[in-house]
């Protein structure tokens, strides 16, 4: 079969999921002929994604959260208003998506949580089936447990956004932290997380440093302040901020690295614990490697991710980068062996859902 991928460009998770699925499909004799990725003015598309996909990569303007203010969460309402003002730009993107699908003559389009892909399928009669793949599809499942302290209005918006990304989808495939029954009423099919083969194969050690990833670079000052008040703690943080050097050395104990897939995974595999803004994919990577996690949500979606991961025993959730709490919790951490077994079944689940069905 021949596929076209459409990938939301926000953060790292959807990009690595696309890489993982491409590896599974090509291993089993199928082709990803092209990849379309949403643009973000604040972030660059990592070089590793372009190299790993080894397909034609097309960019388009797509809705996303506004960057969060320093040490605060993104404002859903401001982000919504900003994206509404850009509707003429996004309509051009919709026409561009339609054009690329037609030109590449694929058997199916796989959408990694991009809203405009769902709207394109809603507005036009497009022959190749639309298959929606995301962890967020779990938000539409009746068994999903949302955090109790979040705004019901924001949670409703999140579920609506998720529904729009999967408009007219032949199938909604939901990446889940544990095996759950499919939900036929909304055509939701449960599968394991899509972790890359490098994650499954890399040797795991326990070093003396903290490893981290920031979706929003506004947290950098907070991390620097923590290190200065806690001399002697080694830290390596990764970001995808535009216009930065490959490595920004703050001092002998702290460095910020431009996002690089090999260095990121090597750093995670050898760390003592992991601090992140609660992206689903990297939390799953840490759980698979047996690394305790501190999750600092920067928007409502990540708050849900963090709560789910907390219930799965991944680590702790905080409003800021409380690295002291992470170090303390690491002493009590226990690996989730059931999760590790679940992840290893991903290939068979995806071949069954995408090819054999």
Buried (B, 14 or more C-beta within 10 A) or exposed (E): EBBBBBBBBBBBBBBBBBBBBBBBBEEEEBBBBBBBBBBBEBBBBBEBBBEBBEBEBBBBBBBBBBBBEEBEBBBBEEBBEBBEEEEEEBEEBBEBBBEBBEEBEBBBBBBBBBBBBBBBBEBBEBEBBBBBBBBBBBBBBEEBEBBEEBEEEBBEBBBEBBBBBBBBBBBBBBBBBEBBEBBEEBBBBBBBBBBBEBBBEBEEEEBEBBBBBBBBBBBBEBBBEBBEEEEEBBBBBBBBBEEBEEEBEBEEBBBBBBBBBEBBBBBBBBBBBBBBBBBBBBBBBBBBBBBBBBBBBBBBBBBBBBBBBBEBBBBBBBEBBBBEBBBEBBEEBEBBEEBBEBBEEBBEBBBEBBBEE
